[in-house]
Amino acid sequence: MADLKKLNVLMCGTGEYTTGWTGSGASTSDKKIGVVALTLFDLRRLDKVDHLAMVGVNGKKFPEIRQHLEKNIAGVYKDMDVSFEEFPKNGLVDADAYKVAINQMSAGEAVIIFTPDSTHFPIALYAIERGLHVLLTKPATQLLAHHNTLIEAAKKHNVVCFVEHHKRFDPVYSDARAKAATLGEFNFFNAWMSQPKSQLETFRAWAGKDSDISYYLSSHHIDICCWILEGIAVPTRVVASAATGIATSEPYNCVPQTEDTITLLVDWQSVKSQKHKGTAVYTASWTAPLKAGIHSGQHWYYMAEKGDINVDQAHRGYDLTYDDSGKSWVNPFYMKYSPSESGHFDGQRGYGYISIEKFIDAVRSVNANLTQPSDYDKQALPTIANTVLTTAILNAGRISLDEKRPVGIKREGDLWILE
Ligand SMILES: NC(=O)c1ccc[n+]([C@@H]2O[C@H](COP(=O)([O-])OP(=O)(O)OC[C@H]3O[C@@H](n4cnc5c(N)ncnc54)[C@H](O)[C@@H]3O)[C@@H](O)[C@H]2O)c1
């Protein structure tokens, strides 16, 4: 890949996932120096990317963001250039600055979107319609109709559009998928994902208003389940239930419609055998206990005709104890922030990094005419086309909660629709 043209990339969103800088300072989560910008700075060092730009809404944040990146990335790893072009410029505040930034780009360049859930669709569509390749964070869109529109648009403009489902690149998850393929008909899947109540402070701006905890966290394991079940079963019906009362009470006082814990109960139909049906339960919570030694609780269980699989991604058999903060379980398989023996960034094998690198490699390969965007749909990668059922289930879950009814999922011609 070394002689392929370097790629120019625009990062949309300047928050926790992109830079590790949140409105209230450096993130206190497991992403203190972010994922996207750090990975792209390293890929620039390794000659895969070239010009980098970043767009947010509030241009006044950039001096602090630059200081944070200088100190914690350039000041820690050798040979790291943390420069980037900013939008909006001159400290302006502009929610449409992404249009200005995108209008200055050339077809074939790339946009990586980590912005609030409700903004994913308009920003991604704007970029795709201008011939730009897009990596979009989860949940790709909140509505199935929007997801279908992005599939169509990416096809029409012949661009790569991936959803950043990084768990697919966790060696445990991808191995588990291969093992699941040997276990016959699907029977039962149960996933739990949680974050501590303190996240209700971090997410105050949008929690319960703009999105919910199912979209935010269950999107991960719904995607993994859909990916495992490709060619095995399809979802047919979703019923949702929510626990409430903690987020809307002291000291969090979230808006009245905020749920604490959302469970989606999903019926799956085997694609090969009419009599085999499966059940999946996807639960997500942002009211888990504080001080549990983990940032995200995450485990799942898969049972099929000939065996089962258990994964606990929160406890990797690696824990630390500090006198002041107690025990914590850490996961360097996701982002490894400790430098190499030569003093360089050393996290190239982390699945948070790999997920972004795979997108950059695919785009450079397409730009060099070595591959077509549609090739990646056949490779079980999280392309926009391959992730449509994840959005179908999440959207059906939201409708089920709002309208207090089961929601059907079915295929009509080439389209997945909700009933
Ligand atoms: N933080 C994580 O651990 C994590 C992990 C995976 C995925 N995500 C996803 O990332 C997205 C949010 O990213 P975050 O966690 O960095 O959030 P954040 O709240 O820290 O940052 C959001 C950023 O989006 C920007 N933004 C908002 N509207 C915009 C617009 N119209 N144009 C350009 N920028 C805009 C804001 O300026 C801000 O910089 C969510 O969809 C979330 O599901 C986050």
The ligand as a Tripos MOL2 file, in Angstrom:
@<TRIPOS>MOLECULE
LIG
   44    48     1     0     0
SMALL
NO_CHARGES

@<TRIPOS>ATOM
      1 N1        -17.1060    8.7210   23.0970 N.am      1 LIG1
      2 C1        -17.1250    7.4420   22.8120 C.2       1 LIG1
      3 O1        -16.6150    6.5940   23.5310 O.2       1 LIG1
      4 C2        -17.7650    6.9690   21.5410 C.ar      1 LIG1
      5 C3        -17.4630    5.6890   21.0920 C.ar      1 LIG1
      6 C4        -17.9980    5.2510   19.8890 C.ar      1 LIG1
      7 C5        -18.8600    6.0910   19.2150 C.ar      1 LIG1
      8 N2        -19.1880    7.3290   19.6910 N.ar      1 LIG1
      9 C6        -20.1390    8.1500   18.9610 C.3       1 LIG1
     10 O2        -19.5700    9.3970   18.6300 O.3       1 LIG1
     11 C7        -20.5780   10.3680   18.5290 C.3       1 LIG1
     12 C8        -20.2420   11.5510   19.3940 C.3       1 LIG1
     13 O3        -18.8810   11.7060   19.5570 O.3       1 LIG1
     14 P1        -18.1720   11.9980   20.9650 P.3       1 LIG1
     15 O4        -18.3570   10.9000   21.8980 O.co2     1 LIG1
     16 O5        -16.8130   12.4210   20.5940 O.co2     1 LIG1
     17 O6        -19.1050   13.1910   21.5190 O.3       1 LIG1
     18 P2        -18.8110   14.6420   22.1060 P.3       1 LIG1
     19 O7        -20.1090   15.1240   22.6420 O.co2     1 LIG1
     20 O8        -17.6140   14.6530   22.9810 O.co2     1 LIG1
     21 O9        -18.4620   15.4880   20.7790 O.3       1 LIG1
     22 C9        -19.4040   15.7710   19.7820 C.3       1 LIG1
     23 C10       -18.7660   16.7290   18.8120 C.3       1 LIG1
     24 O10       -19.6500   16.9120   17.7110 O.3       1 LIG1
     25 C11       -19.5910   18.2480   17.3220 C.3       1 LIG1
     26 N3        -20.7800   18.6090   16.5570 N.ar      1 LIG1
     27 C12       -22.0640   18.6940   16.9790 C.ar      1 LIG1
     28 N4        -22.8630   19.0960   15.9570 N.ar      1 LIG1
     29 C13       -22.0410   19.2620   14.8850 C.ar      1 LIG1
     30 C14       -22.2330   19.7100   13.5650 C.ar      1 LIG1
     31 N5        -23.4260   20.0820   13.1220 N.pl3     1 LIG1
     32 N6        -21.1510   19.8040   12.7530 N.ar      1 LIG1
     33 C15       -19.9110   19.4650   13.1840 C.ar      1 LIG1
     34 N7        -19.6690   19.0460   14.4320 N.ar      1 LIG1
     35 C16       -20.7160   18.9540   15.2750 C.ar      1 LIG1
     36 C17       -19.4270   19.0300   18.6100 C.3       1 LIG1
     37 O11       -18.8640   20.3080   18.3300 O.3       1 LIG1
     38 C18       -18.4770   18.1270   19.3750 C.3       1 LIG1
     39 O12       -17.1400   18.4540   19.0520 O.3       1 LIG1
     40 C19       -21.8780    9.7130   18.9810 C.3       1 LIG1
     41 O13       -22.6410    9.3620   17.8550 O.3       1 LIG1
     42 C20       -21.4100    8.4760   19.7180 C.3       1 LIG1
     43 O14       -22.3550    7.4190   19.6240 O.3       1 LIG1
     44 C21       -18.6200    7.7870   20.8410 C.ar      1 LIG1
@<TRIPOS>BOND
     1     1     2 1
     2     2     3 2
     3     2     4 1
     4     4     5 ar
     5     4    44 ar
     6     5     6 ar
     7     6     7 ar
     8     7     8 ar
     9     8     9 1
    10     8    44 ar
    11     9    10 1
    12     9    42 1
    13    10    11 1
    14    11    12 1
    15    11    40 1
    16    12    13 1
    17    13    14 1
    18    14    15 2
    19    14    16 1
    20    14    17 1
    21    17    18 1
    22    18    19 2
    23    18    20 1
    24    18    21 1
    25    21    22 1
    26    22    23 1
    27    23    24 1
    28    23    38 1
    29    24    25 1
    30    25    26 1
    31    25    36 1
    32    26    27 ar
    33    26    35 ar
    34    27    28 ar
    35    28    29 ar
    36    29    30 ar
    37    29    35 ar
    38    30    31 1
    39    30    32 ar
    40    32    33 ar
    41    33    34 ar
    42    34    35 ar
    43    36    37 1
    44    36    38 1
    45    38    39 1
    46    40    41 1
    47    40    42 1
    48    42    43 1
@<TRIPOS>SUBSTRUCTURE
     1 LIG1         1 GROUP 0 **** ****
